């Protein structure tokens, strides 16, 4: 499965739960909430989901594939102590553009507001380009100060 090949190339620990939906959660190790001026405990996540017709969508998990088209205030409660779920991935629009460029000419690759949809055959190229761009914008490397966790989540 192409998604597993992409996940094998991302420095992460895999925890299988179900087939068809994988979540890569990431953020700096040791960050804490409430540090004024310090690193936030913001957590980001990238979802890989198998669709019908041998397609795959990779999207920012702070968004939902099933949320209404009405805009949701993502960070309305940030800093207030109220749970906000995952935070939007920084510079994700650039990551989407990088992934689309990497997949151009290979098959069916389309950027959407919350991620990228591609054919299964293009998942490795698109997924690697998307992750590389995210890693750059979030300052993730291969060092011990970075944390990346992969969880397979049950689909609805």
HUSULWO-V147896 format. One line per field, one symbol per residue. ss: DSSP state (H for helix, E for strand, L for the rest). phi: phi as a letter, one per 30 degrees, with the letter a starting at -180 (. if undefined). psi: psi as a letter, one per 30 degrees, with the letter a starting at -180 (. if undefined). A space follows every 50 residues. Layout:
# HUSULWO-V147896
ss->???
phi->???
psi->???
This chain:
# HUSULWO-V147896
ss->LHHHHHHHHLLLEEELLLLLEEEEEEEELLLLLLLLLLLLLLLEEEEEEE ELLLEEEEEELLLLLLLLLLLLLLLLLLLLLLLLLLLLLLLHHHHHHHHH HHHLLLLLEEEELLEEEEEHHHHHHHHHHHHHHHHHHHLLLLLLLEEEEE EELLLL
phi->.edddddddcdaccbdbacjacbccblddidbdiddicdddebcabccbd cdihcbcbbdddcbdcddddecddcdceiciddbidcedehdeddddddd ddcdiclcbbdbeclbcbdedcdddddddddeddeddcidbcdddcbbbc bccddd
psi->keeeeeeffkjlkkjkellfjkkjkllkkgklkgjjfaklgkklkkkkkk llhhlkkklkfflkffklfkkkjehegkfffkkgaklkkkheeeeeeeee eefkffbjkkklefbkkllefgeeeeeeeeeeeeeeffgkaglffkkkkk kkkkl.
